[in-house]
């Protein structure tokens, strides 16, 4: 009989310690940039640190999302493909498409307000 309360407490502690992880994953802010008509839309976005940016290629021609500083590179994205990158640190990140180098975009990352 004395074991039952201990098991209950362990179960409650276990459930409570898993919740914050799940909540954090759900709450990661996400912003989408479409690739449409040989352009990044919008070409310049400003996000808070920790934001996940998702690019989606709507064109029937392949494109890439390639950081000028080499910090990320999607590789070839076919029509309908997506590429996601989490921007953890504040800064200005310029990127382009390797196939069409005139296609350029910028992600400005601001300090997350907490
Ligand atoms: Cu391209």
Backbone and ligand atoms as CSV (ligand in chain L), in Angstrom:
chain,resi,resn,atom,element,x,y,z
A,1,UNK,N,N,0.829,-1.220,0.000
A,1,UNK,CA,C,0.000,0.000,0.000
A,1,UNK,C,C,0.860,1.266,0.000
A,2,UNK,N,N,2.006,1.206,0.665
A,2,UNK,CA,C,2.841,2.407,0.720
A,2,UNK,C,C,3.466,2.736,-0.637
A,3,UNK,N,N,3.565,1.764,-1.517
A,3,UNK,CA,C,4.190,2.001,-2.820
A,3,UNK,C,C,3.318,2.846,-3.744
A,4,UNK,N,N,2.020,2.740,-3.569
A,4,UNK,CA,C,1.120,3.392,-4.527
A,4,UNK,C,C,1.339,4.912,-4.603
A,5,UNK,N,N,1.413,5.625,-3.459
A,5,UNK,CA,C,1.647,7.085,-3.574
A,5,UNK,C,C,2.960,7.417,-4.272
A,6,UNK,N,N,3.989,6.626,-4.040
A,6,UNK,CA,C,5.283,6.897,-4.688
A,6,UNK,C,C,5.165,6.739,-6.201
A,7,UNK,N,N,4.465,5.708,-6.610
A,7,UNK,CA,C,4.282,5.497,-8.054
A,7,UNK,C,C,3.498,6.655,-8.656
A,8,UNK,N,N,2.469,7.110,-7.927
A,8,UNK,CA,C,1.672,8.242,-8.425
A,8,UNK,C,C,2.535,9.483,-8.584
A,9,UNK,N,N,3.374,9.742,-7.579
A,9,UNK,CA,C,4.227,10.936,-7.620
A,9,UNK,C,C,5.200,10.834,-8.798
A,10,UNK,N,N,5.786,9.661,-8.971
A,10,UNK,CA,C,6.715,9.493,-10.087
A,10,UNK,C,C,6.011,9.724,-11.421
A,11,UNK,N,N,4.778,9.214,-11.528
A,11,UNK,CA,C,4.022,9.388,-12.770
A,11,UNK,C,C,3.751,10.866,-13.020
A,12,UNK,N,N,3.396,11.602,-11.979
A,12,UNK,CA,C,3.087,13.031,-12.132
A,12,UNK,C,C,4.346,13.816,-12.503
A,13,UNK,N,N,5.443,13.501,-11.828
A,13,UNK,CA,C,6.698,14.202,-12.116
A,13,UNK,C,C,7.124,13.912,-13.550
A,14,UNK,N,N,6.977,12.669,-13.960
A,14,UNK,CA,C,7.338,12.294,-15.329
A,14,UNK,C,C,6.515,13.057,-16.343
A,15,UNK,N,N,5.216,13.135,-16.126
A,15,UNK,CA,C,4.342,13.836,-17.070
A,15,UNK,C,C,4.701,15.317,-17.119
A,16,UNK,N,N,4.968,15.907,-15.945
A,16,UNK,CA,C,5.260,17.336,-15.889
A,16,UNK,C,C,6.573,17.654,-16.591
A,17,UNK,N,N,7.562,16.761,-16.481
A,17,UNK,CA,C,8.865,17.086,-17.061
A,17,UNK,C,C,8.866,16.936,-18.574
A,18,UNK,N,N,7.917,16.220,-19.134
A,18,UNK,CA,C,7.871,16.086,-20.593
A,18,UNK,C,C,7.128,17.247,-21.249
A,19,UNK,N,N,6.194,17.855,-20.533
A,19,UNK,CA,C,5.368,18.906,-21.134
A,19,UNK,C,C,6.165,20.089,-21.680
A,20,UNK,N,N,7.133,20.648,-20.913
A,20,UNK,CA,C,7.824,21.833,-21.448
A,20,UNK,C,C,8.528,21.567,-22.779
A,21,UNK,N,N,9.077,20.374,-22.946
A,21,UNK,CA,C,9.746,20.045,-24.209
A,21,UNK,C,C,8.764,20.107,-25.371
A,22,UNK,N,N,7.609,19.476,-25.193
A,22,UNK,CA,C,6.609,19.455,-26.261
A,22,UNK,C,C,6.128,20.867,-26.557
A,23,UNK,N,N,5.901,21.654,-25.504
A,23,UNK,CA,C,5.403,23.014,-25.709
A,23,UNK,C,C,6.425,23.849,-26.463
A,24,UNK,N,N,7.715,23.702,-26.118
A,24,UNK,CA,C,8.747,24.486,-26.779
A,24,UNK,C,C,8.793,24.178,-28.273
A,25,UNK,N,N,8.659,22.905,-28.626
A,25,UNK,CA,C,8.698,22.523,-30.035
A,25,UNK,C,C,7.507,23.117,-30.777
A,26,UNK,N,N,6.330,23.090,-30.138
A,26,UNK,CA,C,5.133,23.607,-30.789
A,26,UNK,C,C,5.201,25.112,-30.984
A,27,UNK,N,N,5.895,25.800,-30.063
A,27,UNK,CA,C,5.838,27.254,-30.063
A,27,UNK,C,C,6.962,27.898,-30.871
A,28,UNK,N,N,7.867,27.123,-31.460
A,28,UNK,CA,C,8.917,27.715,-32.279
A,28,UNK,C,C,8.258,28.506,-33.408
A,29,UNK,N,N,8.480,29.823,-33.436
A,29,UNK,CA,C,7.816,30.619,-34.472
A,29,UNK,C,C,8.333,30.248,-35.856
A,30,UNK,N,N,7.446,30.235,-36.811
A,30,UNK,CA,C,7.782,29.829,-38.169
A,30,UNK,C,C,7.333,30.915,-39.142
A,31,UNK,N,N,8.195,31.207,-40.095
A,31,UNK,CA,C,7.863,32.175,-41.139
A,31,UNK,C,C,8.132,31.528,-42.482
A,32,UNK,N,N,7.237,31.724,-43.433
A,32,UNK,CA,C,7.430,31.112,-44.750
A,32,UNK,C,C,7.830,32.158,-45.785
A,33,UNK,N,N,8.768,31.761,-46.642
A,33,UNK,CA,C,9.160,32.565,-47.804
A,33,UNK,C,C,8.883,31.702,-49.028
A,34,UNK,N,N,8.122,32.218,-49.969
A,34,UNK,CA,C,7.870,31.443,-51.184
A,34,UNK,C,C,8.875,31.849,-52.253
A,35,UNK,N,N,9.180,30.879,-53.113
A,35,UNK,CA,C,10.034,31.132,-54.273
A,35,UNK,C,C,9.100,31.026,-55.470
A,36,UNK,N,N,8.892,32.175,-56.116
A,36,UNK,CA,C,7.818,32.263,-57.106
A,36,UNK,C,C,8.243,33.239,-58.201
A,37,UNK,N,N,8.229,32.786,-59.435
A,37,UNK,CA,C,8.586,33.677,-60.540
A,37,UNK,C,C,10.030,34.136,-60.463
A,38,UNK,N,N,10.936,33.226,-60.073
A,38,UNK,CA,C,12.374,33.517,-59.976
A,38,UNK,C,C,12.660,34.639,-58.985
A,39,UNK,N,N,11.924,34.634,-57.862
A,39,UNK,CA,C,12.158,35.640,-56.825
A,39,UNK,C,C,11.784,35.053,-55.473
A,40,UNK,N,N,12.479,35.526,-54.423
A,40,UNK,CA,C,12.132,35.182,-53.045
A,40,UNK,C,C,11.095,36.191,-52.559
A,41,UNK,N,N,9.979,35.678,-52.049
A,41,UNK,CA,C,8.905,36.569,-51.594
A,41,UNK,C,C,8.568,36.254,-50.140
A,42,UNK,N,N,8.861,37.144,-49.232
A,42,UNK,CA,C,9.429,38.458,-49.501
A,42,UNK,C,C,10.953,38.373,-49.565
A,43,UNK,N,N,11.589,39.248,-50.353
A,43,UNK,CA,C,13.045,39.197,-50.475
A,43,UNK,C,C,13.767,39.558,-49.182
A,44,UNK,N,N,13.144,40.347,-48.322
A,44,UNK,CA,C,13.763,40.692,-47.046
A,44,UNK,C,C,12.735,40.489,-45.941
A,45,UNK,N,N,13.123,39.684,-44.944
A,45,UNK,CA,C,12.226,39.480,-43.804
A,45,UNK,C,C,13.006,39.739,-42.518
A,46,UNK,N,N,12.282,40.142,-41.492
A,46,UNK,CA,C,12.874,40.363,-40.171
A,46,UNK,C,C,12.165,39.450,-39.184
A,47,UNK,N,N,12.955,38.652,-38.457
A,47,UNK,CA,C,12.382,37.666,-37.532
A,47,UNK,C,C,13.103,37.747,-36.190
A,48,UNK,N,N,12.482,37.174,-35.171
A,48,UNK,CA,C,13.109,37.075,-33.851
A,48,UNK,C,C,14.033,35.861,-33.836
A,49,UNK,N,N,15.109,35.950,-33.067
A,49,UNK,CA,C,16.016,34.813,-32.909
A,49,UNK,C,C,15.233,33.582,-32.473
A,50,UNK,N,N,15.565,32.442,-33.060
A,50,UNK,CA,C,14.864,31.199,-32.758
A,50,UNK,C,C,13.779,30.857,-33.762
A,51,UNK,N,N,13.535,31.777,-34.708
A,51,UNK,CA,C,12.490,31.537,-35.713
A,51,UNK,C,C,12.960,30.521,-36.746
A,52,UNK,N,N,12.040,29.658,-37.141
A,52,UNK,CA,C,12.283,28.722,-38.229
A,52,UNK,C,C,11.759,29.374,-39.508
A,53,UNK,N,N,12.631,29.550,-40.492
A,53,UNK,CA,C,12.193,30.078,-41.786
A,53,UNK,C,C,12.064,28.895,-42.749
A,54,UNK,N,N,10.911,28.817,-43.394
A,54,UNK,CA,C,10.629,27.730,-44.332
A,54,UNK,C,C,10.475,28.334,-45.724
A,55,UNK,N,N,11.329,27.894,-46.638
A,55,UNK,CA,C,11.209,28.315,-48.030
A,55,UNK,C,C,10.465,27.232,-48.808
A,56,UNK,N,N,9.613,27.652,-49.726
A,56,UNK,CA,C,8.899,26.688,-50.565
A,56,UNK,C,C,8.999,27.132,-52.014
A,57,UNK,N,N,9.457,26.221,-52.864
A,57,UNK,CA,C,9.606,26.545,-54.277
A,57,UNK,C,C,8.303,26.266,-55.026
A,58,UNK,N,N,7.711,27.326,-55.563
A,58,UNK,CA,C,6.477,27.163,-56.339
A,58,UNK,C,C,6.765,27.060,-57.835
A,59,UNK,N,N,7.997,27.380,-58.258
A,59,UNK,CA,C,8.342,27.350,-59.682
A,59,UNK,C,C,8.573,25.921,-60.157
A,60,UNK,N,N,8.425,25.702,-61.460
A,60,UNK,CA,C,8.727,24.376,-62.009
A,60,UNK,C,C,10.189,24.266,-62.424
A,61,UNK,N,N,10.992,25.257,-62.049
A,61,UNK,CA,C,12.436,25.251,-62.272
A,61,UNK,C,C,13.095,25.087,-60.895
A,62,UNK,N,N,14.165,24.294,-60.789
A,62,UNK,CA,C,14.794,24.137,-59.469
A,62,UNK,C,C,15.501,25.417,-59.009
A,63,UNK,N,N,15.474,25.625,-57.707
A,63,UNK,CA,C,16.167,26.755,-57.085
A,63,UNK,C,C,16.900,26.231,-55.859
A,64,UNK,N,N,17.831,27.049,-55.362
A,64,UNK,CA,C,18.462,26.746,-54.076
A,64,UNK,C,C,18.302,27.945,-53.153
A,65,UNK,N,N,18.438,27.675,-51.862
A,65,UNK,CA,C,18.512,28.721,-50.840
A,65,UNK,C,C,19.892,28.554,-50.218
A,66,UNK,N,N,20.820,29.437,-50.600
A,66,UNK,CA,C,22.225,29.263,-50.244
A,66,UNK,C,C,22.742,30.510,-49.551
A,67,UNK,N,N,23.243,30.340,-48.331
A,67,UNK,CA,C,23.763,31.490,-47.583
A,67,UNK,C,C,25.046,31.989,-48.244
A,68,UNK,N,N,25.189,33.303,-48.335
A,68,UNK,CA,C,26.414,33.894,-48.876
A,68,UNK,C,C,27.615,33.477,-48.023
A,69,UNK,N,N,27.418,33.389,-46.698
A,69,UNK,CA,C,28.520,33.013,-45.803
A,69,UNK,C,C,28.666,31.494,-45.653
A,70,UNK,N,N,27.863,30.728,-46.394
A,70,UNK,CA,C,27.983,29.272,-46.369
A,70,UNK,C,C,27.358,28.589,-45.166
A,71,UNK,N,N,26.619,29.326,-44.344
A,71,UNK,CA,C,26.093,28.728,-43.103
A,71,UNK,C,C,24.900,27.805,-43.347
A,72,UNK,N,N,24.258,27.932,-44.508
A,72,UNK,CA,C,23.207,26.971,-44.853
A,72,UNK,C,C,23.088,26.885,-46.372
A,73,UNK,N,N,22.610,25.739,-46.841
A,73,UNK,CA,C,22.445,25.522,-48.280
A,73,UNK,C,C,21.392,24.429,-48.475
A,74,UNK,N,N,20.341,24.770,-49.173
A,74,UNK,CA,C,19.236,23.823,-49.336
A,74,UNK,C,C,19.559,22.711,-50.321
A,75,UNK,N,N,20.527,22.937,-51.208
A,75,UNK,CA,C,20.630,22.051,-52.357
A,75,UNK,C,C,19.465,22.329,-53.293
A,76,UNK,N,N,19.344,21.585,-54.372
A,76,UNK,CA,C,18.290,21.847,-55.353
A,76,UNK,C,C,16.900,21.563,-54.795
A,77,UNK,N,N,16.005,22.530,-54.962
A,77,UNK,CA,C,14.612,22.357,-54.534
A,77,UNK,C,C,13.748,22.242,-55.787
A,78,UNK,N,N,13.096,21.098,-55.948
A,78,UNK,CA,C,12.160,20.946,-57.060
A,78,UNK,C,C,10.844,21.645,-56.710
A,79,UNK,N,N,9.952,21.721,-57.670
A,79,UNK,CA,C,8.653,22.366,-57.429
A,79,UNK,C,C,7.939,21.690,-56.258
A,80,UNK,N,N,7.500,22.493,-55.308
A,80,UNK,CA,C,6.783,21.979,-54.144
A,80,UNK,C,C,7.681,21.607,-52.981
A,81,UNK,N,N,8.996,21.548,-53.198
A,81,UNK,CA,C,9.918,21.203,-52.110
A,81,UNK,C,C,10.044,22.363,-51.122
A,82,UNK,N,N,10.347,22.003,-49.871
A,82,UNK,CA,C,10.585,23.029,-48.866
A,82,UNK,C,C,11.968,22.831,-48.253
A,83,UNK,N,N,12.491,23.920,-47.707
A,83,UNK,CA,C,13.748,23.895,-46.958
A,83,UNK,C,C,13.546,24.747,-45.727
A,84,UNK,N,N,13.977,24.225,-44.567
A,84,UNK,CA,C,13.803,24.996,-43.338
A,84,UNK,C,C,15.142,25.198,-42.637
A,85,UNK,N,N,15.282,26.365,-42.045
A,85,UNK,CA,C,16.498,26.687,-41.308
A,85,UNK,C,C,16.105,27.502,-40.079
A,86,UNK,N,N,16.684,27.139,-38.940
A,86,UNK,CA,C,16.420,27.867,-37.700
A,86,UNK,C,C,17.485,28.938,-37.513
A,87,UNK,N,N,17.054,30.186,-37.342
A,87,UNK,CA,C,17.978,31.297,-37.137
A,87,UNK,C,C,18.073,31.580,-35.640
A,88,UNK,N,N,19.161,31.100,-35.030
A,88,UNK,CA,C,19.301,31.184,-33.576
A,88,UNK,C,C,19.974,32.475,-33.127
A,89,UNK,N,N,20.873,33.002,-33.954
A,89,UNK,CA,C,21.666,34.153,-33.530
A,89,UNK,C,C,21.275,35.407,-34.308
A,90,UNK,N,N,21.180,36.552,-33.588
A,90,UNK,CA,C,20.892,37.805,-34.283
A,90,UNK,C,C,21.954,38.119,-35.323
A,91,UNK,N,N,21.535,38.760,-36.392
A,91,UNK,CA,C,22.460,39.126,-37.453
A,91,UNK,C,C,21.713,39.322,-38.749
A,92,UNK,N,N,22.457,39.620,-39.801
A,92,UNK,CA,C,21.876,39.792,-41.132
A,92,UNK,C,C,22.431,38.693,-42.019
A,93,UNK,N,N,21.549,37.880,-42.537
A,93,UNK,CA,C,21.936,36.707,-43.320
A,93,UNK,C,C,21.484,36.904,-44.766
A,94,UNK,N,N,22.468,37.002,-45.656
A,94,UNK,CA,C,22.146,37.160,-47.072
A,94,UNK,C,C,22.255,35.807,-47.753
A,95,UNK,N,N,21.340,35.557,-48.675
A,95,UNK,CA,C,21.354,34.282,-49.388
A,95,UNK,C,C,20.983,34.507,-50.848
A,96,UNK,N,N,21.215,33.495,-51.648
A,96,UNK,CA,C,20.953,33.603,-53.088
A,96,UNK,C,C,20.622,32.220,-53.623
A,97,UNK,N,N,20.283,32.174,-54.889
A,97,UNK,CA,C,20.035,30.909,-55.577
A,97,UNK,C,C,21.240,30.603,-56.461
A,98,UNK,N,N,21.848,29.436,-56.245
A,98,UNK,CA,C,23.040,29.067,-57.018
A,98,UNK,C,C,22.741,28.947,-58.513
A,99,UNK,N,N,21.530,28.549,-58.846
A,99,UNK,CA,C,21.177,28.355,-60.258
A,99,UNK,C,C,20.944,29.702,-60.940
A,100,UNK,N,N,20.392,30.645,-60.191
A,100,UNK,CA,C,20.072,31.974,-60.725
A,100,UNK,C,C,20.628,33.007,-59.746
A,101,UNK,N,N,21.917,33.304,-59.831
A,101,UNK,CA,C,22.553,34.139,-58.788
A,101,UNK,C,C,21.956,35.538,-58.638
A,102,UNK,N,N,21.146,35.954,-59.616
A,102,UNK,CA,C,20.490,37.265,-59.435
A,102,UNK,C,C,19.333,37.187,-58.440
A,103,UNK,N,N,18.936,35.971,-58.094
A,103,UNK,CA,C,17.889,35.810,-57.074
A,103,UNK,C,C,18.541,35.943,-55.701
A,104,UNK,N,N,18.164,36.983,-54.976
A,104,UNK,CA,C,18.801,37.244,-53.688
A,104,UNK,C,C,17.765,37.544,-52.611
A,105,UNK,N,N,18.135,37.209,-51.387
A,105,UNK,CA,C,17.235,37.484,-50.266
A,105,UNK,C,C,18.025,37.753,-49.008
A,106,UNK,N,N,17.332,38.297,-48.010
A,106,UNK,CA,C,17.963,38.641,-46.736
A,106,UNK,C,C,17.037,38.247,-45.591
A,107,UNK,N,N,17.637,37.654,-44.573
A,107,UNK,CA,C,16.913,37.393,-43.321
A,107,UNK,C,C,17.613,38.205,-42.234
A,108,UNK,N,N,16.868,39.121,-41.628
A,108,UNK,CA,C,17.401,39.925,-40.527
A,108,UNK,C,C,16.862,39.323,-39.238
A,109,UNK,N,N,17.785,38.911,-38.361
A,109,UNK,CA,C,17.391,38.249,-37.113
A,109,UNK,C,C,17.646,39.202,-35.960
A,110,UNK,N,N,16.589,39.497,-35.218
A,110,UNK,CA,C,16.679,40.388,-34.056
A,110,UNK,C,C,16.729,39.557,-32.778
A,111,UNK,N,N,17.256,40.154,-31.740
A,111,UNK,CA,C,17.259,39.512,-30.420
A,111,UNK,C,C,15.835,39.148,-30.031
A,112,UNK,N,N,15.651,37.904,-29.563
A,112,UNK,CA,C,14.316,37.490,-29.121
A,112,UNK,C,C,13.958,38.227,-27.842
A,113,UNK,N,N,12.751,38.737,-27.755
A,113,UNK,CA,C,12.303,39.405,-26.520
A,113,UNK,C,C,11.843,38.335,-25.538
A,114,UNK,N,N,12.318,38.407,-24.321
A,114,UNK,CA,C,11.948,37.367,-23.361
A,114,UNK,C,C,11.559,37.976,-22.035
L,1,CU,CU,CU,16.836,29.843,-58.835
